[in-house]
Amino acid sequence: MKKPIIALTVISSLFVSQMSYADTVNAKQEREHTEELVGLSSGIVLGAVVGGPIGAFIGAVTGTFIGKSVGDESEIKAQQALLAEQQTTLQQREEKLSEYAQQQHRLQELLTEVAKLQSHQDKTLTELSVGMNVQFKTGSSQIEPIFKQQLDNVVYMMAAMPELNLNLMGYADRRGNDVFNQALSEQRLIEVTNYLASQGVDESRLHGEAFGASAPLHEEQNFENDFFDRRVTLKLISESAQLAAN
């Protein structure tokens, strides 16, 4: 009867020993796992304190990753700040470009309006210039009183519109030779120019050229047509048009 009891006692002791060994192994594994977790979360110092050399190693490796993570985060923030600054700069440039485009469009509109006004002004000046001729007697360059009144009106107009210039063109009829007619047309031009200057018109605003008998108004030559060919024609012109013509 004692032998079975002894055997049972031995088996029980072995079972208890195995349980104790298993508990010891489990406890050790749990402790090592705990050390690893502490090292991962706390770094080399806490790893060394809790887990000894193994914990220190784990803490060192983990600290490296933590440091790199912090560095990466700082770099990301720096990149994000730089990107935000670049986006702000880009937005400002886009706003300036939009403003320049609007100004360019407005400038084009103004240039169009100026061109229209210039065209209207030139048309008006052409209409005013119609009939502005000083006629002369045969072989004469003397200005008749009736035409002096007309020239006085031109002086008044030029005084009121200082941006205007005056083109003067001298002519002669087809009587006589070309040399005489050229000289006569030049003398007529001089007489008209001098009269306008004597009435206060700046000579820099007067531009003249003589053509002799080279530009008759009518193909047929007769007494009446010769009268209209003996002339100095006056044409008002804007300063910009004068520059373009020059």
Secondary structure, 3 states (H helix, E strand, C coil): CHHHHHHHHHHHHHHHHHHHHHHHHHHHHHHHHHHHHHHHHHCHHHHHHHHHHHHHHHHHHHHHHHHHHHHHHHHHHHHHHHHHHHHHHHHHHHHHHHHHHHHHHHHHHHHHHHHHHHHHHHHHHHHHHCCCEEECCCCCCCCCHHHHHHHHHHHHHHHHCCCEEEEEEECCCCCCCHHHHHHHHHHHHHHHHHHHHHCCCCHHHEEEEECCCCCCCCCCCCHHHHHHHCEEEEEEEEHHHHHHHC
